[in-house]
Amino acid sequence: MTTDIGTLLARSPDVCGGRLRINGTRTTVNQLVVWYKQGYVPEEMADQYPHLTLAQVYTALAYYHANREEIEADLAAETIEADRLEQEYQQTPRRP
């Protein structure tokens, strides 16, 4: 059985905020890239995400290497949004 590598990744506006993800999952390419940048190897990632195959992990990383600017920009946008949400949360008055 042959797998068309183009079928392993998907993007839809109503899933994971439209971010590129492993098809059939909610695991984004960005999540795997963050682990990769922390020094994890594909085999370790597949162990941590047992619902993913090694081929899926490698496909996500291949996409990152082929489209580094796009993914880096998306990661930067995620960081900015996380920082904004954290500041918003810290400024919200707490009930006793």
Secondary structure in CASP SS format (residue, H / E / C, confidence):
PFRMAT SS
TARGET T0000
AUTHOR 0000-0000-0000
METHOD secondary structure of the structure
MODEL  1
M C 1.00
T C 1.00
T C 1.00
D C 1.00
I H 1.00
G H 1.00
T H 1.00
L C 1.00
L E 1.00
A E 1.00
R C 1.00
S C 1.00
P C 1.00
D C 1.00
V C 1.00
C H 1.00
G H 1.00
G H 1.00
R C 1.00
L C 1.00
R E 1.00
I E 1.00
N C 1.00
G C 1.00
T C 1.00
R C 1.00
T C 1.00
T E 1.00
V H 1.00
N H 1.00
Q H 1.00
L H 1.00
V H 1.00
V H 1.00
W H 1.00
Y H 1.00
K H 1.00
Q C 1.00
G C 1.00
Y C 1.00
V C 1.00
P H 1.00
E H 1.00
E H 1.00
M H 1.00
A H 1.00
D H 1.00
Q H 1.00
Y C 1.00
P C 1.00
H C 1.00
L C 1.00
T C 1.00
L H 1.00
A H 1.00
Q H 1.00
V H 1.00
Y H 1.00
T H 1.00
A H 1.00
L H 1.00
A H 1.00
Y H 1.00
Y H 1.00
H H 1.00
A H 1.00
N C 1.00
R H 1.00
E H 1.00
E H 1.00
I H 1.00
E H 1.00
A H 1.00
D H 1.00
L H 1.00
A H 1.00
A H 1.00
E H 1.00
T H 1.00
I H 1.00
E H 1.00
A H 1.00
D H 1.00
R H 1.00
L H 1.00
E H 1.00
Q H 1.00
E H 1.00
Y H 1.00
Q H 1.00
Q H 1.00
T C 1.00
P C 1.00
R C 1.00
R C 1.00
P C 1.00
END
